[in-house]
Amino acid sequence: MFFRFTKKLFTSYRLAQGALYGLQALLAYALMLIVMTYNMNLILSIVVGEAVGYFLFTGDPFVDHQLTDCC
């Protein structure tokens, strides 16, 4: 019984998901410490970098609607 529970708990997907979450938290704390230096050049580069990353990696991708309409 216990072995089946741990087999579902420690899948490769969940381990990768946990590792990526840890990396995200580490990056967030590092960026927070950089901002706490009150260096405006560093703060602006962080804000611009996050804005560009948000623009590039979120939202709807550019899709040609003629290709998706089949019927």
C-alpha positions, 0 to 999 in steps of 0.5 A: 500500500505504501509503495504504491503511494510513493510510486505515484508521489515520486514520478519524473514529472513531479520531480522536475516540477519541484526542481523548476519551482525551486529554481523559480524561487531562487531566482525570485529571491536573487532578483529581490536582493538585486533590487534591494541594492537601490541601483536604478540601472539594475532595477530598470534592467530587471523590470525591462527584462521581465516585461520583455519576457512576459511579452515573448512567452505569454499570451496567444502566439501569432497564428495564421487563422486561415490555417486553423479554419478547416471546416 
